[in-house]
Amino acid sequence: MLAFDTPEIVEFWKEACAYLGISEDSRHCALTFAEPNKETDAATWIDPIADNAVNRMKRGTAHLAMQFEKDDIPMRQVGDYWIVLKCDGSPQCVVQIIGIETLPFNEVGPIFAASEGDGDLSLKYWQQGHMAQFKDQCRRWNVGWREDYPVVCESLITVYRPGDTVPPSSPV
């Protein structure tokens, strides 16, 4: 995941907080949904994930549990907000974490896989895409890949998009 801290993001967060009626001190992060790897153009696969969140098609995301420690990313909690970024650091929307479940990669089910909003929404598509990403991360960390590694499955809802006129009712 790529993190940015720019005046544009700070202003976006202020606008989102005003829209949602929440404090600017509310727990939040500003990240892409994944990080680029050297084999692919990040914008061709990471930026469309952000678009899925803007379009409210993305209701979940998953990360290897070890990523939070290895990449020094604070673990999110239910109720946290996430400013969704594109690879260039531009803020797209704000999502709120409404559920978190950690389970082995090989036990993630079809309902969660479909909630990610990617591809054909199948478990097979989810497994193929995430396995490739997770293997790449493991290589970067000099860790061998195992299908029983814990995966943090976060359920989310899009709560702010520029141009929205009516705030959603709070899911948390």
C-alpha positions in Angstrom: 0.0 0.0 0.0 1.2 3.4 -0.8 0.7 6.2 1.8 0.8 9.9 1.1 0.4 13.0 3.3 -0.2 16.0 1.1 -2.2 19.2 1.4 -4.7 17.8 -1.1 -5.3 14.8 1.2 -5.6 17.0 4.3 -8.2 19.2 2.5 -10.1 16.1 1.2 -10.2 14.7 4.7 -11.5 18.0 6.1 -14.3 18.1 3.4 -15.2 14.4 4.2 -15.4 15.1 7.9 -17.6 18.1 7.4 -19.9 16.0 5.1 -20.0 13.1 7.6 -20.3 15.3 10.7 -17.3 13.7 12.3 -14.2 15.1 14.0 -11.0 15.6 11.9 -9.3 13.6 14.8 -11.3 10.5 13.9 -9.0 7.5 13.3 -8.1 7.4 9.6 -5.4 6.5 7.1 -4.7 7.5 3.5 -3.5 4.6 1.4 -3.9 2.8 -1.9 -5.5 -0.6 -1.6 -2.3 -2.4 -2.7 1.3 -1.6 -3.5 2.8 -1.8 -7.0 5.2 -4.6 -7.9 7.9 -4.5 -10.4 6.2 -6.8 -13.0 3.1 -4.6 -13.6 2.1 -1.1 -14.1 0.4 -0.1 -10.8 -2.1 2.2 -12.4 -3.5 -0.6 -14.6 -4.6 -2.7 -11.6 -4.4 -0.6 -8.4 -6.3 2.5 -9.7 -9.3 0.5 -10.9 -9.6 -1.0 -7.3 -10.0 2.6 -6.1 -12.6 3.2 -8.8 -14.5 0.2 -7.5 -14.6 1.8 -4.0 -15.8 5.1 -5.5 -18.6 3.2 -7.4 -19.5 1.3 -4.2 -18.7 -2.0 -5.8 -15.9 -2.7 -3.4 -17.1 -3.8 0.0 -14.0 -5.7 1.2 -10.2 -5.9 1.0 -7.6 -8.3 2.2 -4.0 -8.2 3.3 -1.5 -10.6 4.7 -1.5 -10.2 8.5 2.3 -9.9 8.4 2.1 -6.9 6.1 1.1 -4.6 9.0 4.3 -5.5 10.8 6.7 -5.8 7.9 5.6 -2.6 6.2 5.0 -0.7 9.6 1.3 0.0 8.8 -1.0 0.4 11.9 -3.7 -2.3 12.1 -7.0 -0.8 11.3 -10.0 -1.2 13.7 -13.7 -1.4 13.1 -15.0 2.2 12.8 -11.7 3.5 11.2 -11.9 5.6 8.1 -9.7 5.1 5.0 -9.0 7.8 2.5 -8.7 5.7 -0.7 -5.9 6.9 -3.0 -4.8 6.3 -6.5 -1.2 5.5 -7.2 -0.5 9.2 -7.9 -1.7 10.0 -4.3 -4.9 11.6 -5.4 -7.8 11.0 -2.9 -10.9 9.3 -4.4 -13.3 8.5 -1.6 -13.5 7.6 2.1 -14.5 4.1 3.2 -15.2 3.0 6.8 -14.2 -0.3 8.2 -17.3 -2.2 9.3 -15.9 -5.6 10.1 -12.5 -7.4 10.4 -11.9 -11.1 10.3 -8.5 -12.9 10.2 -8.3 -16.3 8.8 -5.9 -18.5 6.8 -5.6 -17.6 3.1 -7.0 -21.1 2.1 -10.1 -20.5 4.3 -11.3 -17.2 2.7 -14.7 -18.0 1.3 -16.6 -17.0 -1.8 -18.8 -14.4 -0.1 -15.8 -12.4 1.0 -14.1 -12.9 -2.3 -17.1 -11.4 -4.1 -17.2 -8.4 -1.7 -13.9 -7.2 -3.1 -15.7 -6.3 -6.3 -12.9 -7.4 -8.7 -13.0 -9.5 -11.8 -15.8 -12.1 -12.1 -16.3 -11.9 -8.3 -15.4 -15.6 -8.0 -13.3 -17.2 -5.2 -11.0 -18.6 -7.9 -10.4 -15.1 -9.3 -9.8 -13.8 -5.8 -7.3 -16.6 -5.0 -5.3 -16.2 -8.2 -5.0 -12.4 -7.8 -4.3 -12.3 -4.1 -1.9 -15.3 -4.3 0.2 -13.5 -6.9 0.3 -10.3 -4.8 1.0 -12.1 -1.6 3.8 -14.2 -3.1 5.3 -11.0 -4.4 5.2 -9.5 -0.9 6.7 -12.6 0.6 9.6 -12.5 -1.9 10.2 -8.8 -1.0 10.3 -9.8 2.7 12.4 -12.9 2.1 9.7 -15.1 3.5 8.5 -18.3 1.8 4.8 -18.4 0.8 2.3 -20.7 2.5 -1.4 -21.0 1.8 -2.2 -21.0 5.6 -0.8 -17.6 6.3 -3.3 -15.4 8.1 -5.1 -12.9 6.0 -6.9 -9.8 7.4 -10.2 -9.5 5.7 -11.7 -6.1 6.1 -15.3 -5.3 5.3 -16.0 -1.7 4.4 -18.5 0.7 3.1 -18.0 3.8 1.0 -19.1 6.8 3.1 -17.9 9.8 1.2 -17.4 10.6 -2.5 -17.0 14.2 -3.7 -20.3 15.3 -5.1 -22.5 13.2 -2.8 -25.3 15.2 -1.3 -26.7 13.1 1.5 -24.4 11.4 4.1 -25.0 7.7 4.6 -26.4 6.5 8.0 -23.5 5.3 10.2 -22.9 1.5 9.8 -20.8 1.3 12.9 
